[in-house]
Amino acid sequence: MPSDAPAPVLLSHRVPDLGALELLLAVARHGSLGRAARDVGITQPAASSRIRSMERQLGVALLDRSPRGSRLTDAGALVTDWARRIVEAAEAFDVGAQALRDRRDSRLRVAASMTIAEYLLPGWLIALRAERPDTAVSLLAGNSAAVAERLLAGEADLGFVEGLSIPEGLDGTVIAHDRLVVVVAPSHAWARRRTPLTPQELAAAPLILRERGSGTRQVLDAALAVHGGLAQPLLELSSTTAVKGAAESGAGPCVLSELALGEELSSRRLVKIPVAGVRLRRQLRAVWPSGHRPTGPARDLLSLTRSGRSGD
C-alpha cells in the first residue's frame, strides 16, 4: 500500500557545498575573486569555475565581474547572508563532533579473558600509552563468556577471548595462537613417566581445571570429547593463578596456557607432561559487537595486537 508521506527532499542536489559557500563569503570579504581564491587555497580559474557552477545550480547571478573586481549582485548579497549562517552552523557542528571524538578517545574499556589479561595485555597497553598518553584505560578481566556479556551489554569497547569460536553477537579477528599444556608438581607420578600420556589417560584423570565458560575449559572439553570426555574434576577454580598454585602444592595435574607457565616451568616448580594424539592449540581473538568496527583507541589497540602477533 503506497505511503501518504511526502518524498524526502534531497538537499544535496539543490544546495551548494560548503566549499562553494566559503568561497562566496571570501569574495564578499575581499571584493576580488583572485584574493578570495588565494584565501581558500585554490587557483583563480578554479574559483571562477566554482562560482559559475553555483550560479547555474541556484539559477541566479551572484557576482558582477569587472576589471575593478567582483561585486555581489542583490541576489548574491542575499545568498551570502544565508551562506554565512550555514557555514557558522557547520563550524558549530564540527566543534561538537570533535568534542564527541575527544570524549570517546579519552577512555578505553577493555574486557579480556584471564590468560590474555595477565600475560599479553600489559605489553599492549604499555605500547598504547606511548601512542595515546591521555587515554584512560580500564580493564575488566573474566572468562570468555563474561567478556562476551560485557561487550553485548555495552560495558566494554573491545574484548579478547580464548574460546573455540567467536561468541554469538560478536565479530572478531585472530590476534595470536596458544597451546594448552599438561603440568604437574615434580613429586607427581606423571613427572617420572618416560612416555607421553594418551588422550584417554588424560580424559580419565581427575584434573585441576578452570571453570566452565573459560576459553581454556572450552578447548579442553572439545579436544577430549571424542576420547570419553573429561572425568569429574578434582578442583574447579576461577583463575589461572589459583590453578597453578593448586598444582604446585601437589594436589594434582592441571591444563593451562603455555603463556601462563613460563616462570613455573623454568624454575621446575611445575613439570610439562607430553600428550600424544590430541591437539591442544587454540586461537586468541579480539572481539567487538557485530557491525561496530573498533574506532579511536580501541582501533589503535587492535592494531598493536596485530603488529605483535604470535605464531603457531
Salt bridges, closest charged atoms under 4 A:
ASP39 OD2 - ARG29 NH2 2.73
ASP39 OD2 - HIS30 NE2 2.95
GLU55 OE1 - ARG65 NH2 3.49
ASP64 OD2 - ARG71 NH2 2.93
ASP81 OD1 - ARG84 NH1 3.99
ASP81 OD2 - ARG85 NH2 3.12
ASP105 OD1 - ARG104 NE 2.60
ASP105 OD2 - ARG132 NH1 3.77
GLU155 OE1 - ARG150 NH1 3.17
ASP157 OD1 - ARG109 NH2 2.96
GLU162 OE1 - ARG282 NH1 3.16
ASP178 OD2 - ARG282 NH2 2.87
GLU201 OE2 - ARG193 NH1 3.17
GLU211 OE1 - ARG210 NE 2.96
ASP221 OD2 - ARG212 NH1 3.61
ASP221 OD2 - ARG217 NE 3.57
GLU236 OE2 - ARG217 NH1 2.65
GLU248 OE1 - ARG269 NE 3.10
GLU258 OE1 - ARG179 NH1 3.81
GLU258 OE2 - LYS272 NZ 3.03
GLU263 OE2 - ARG269 NH2 3.83
GLU264 OE2 - LYS244 NZ 3.07
GLU264 OE2 - ARG269 NH2 3.45
ASP300 OD2 - ARG132 NE 2.48
ASP300 OD1 - ARG299 NE 3.61
ASP312 OD1 - HIS177 ND1 3.32
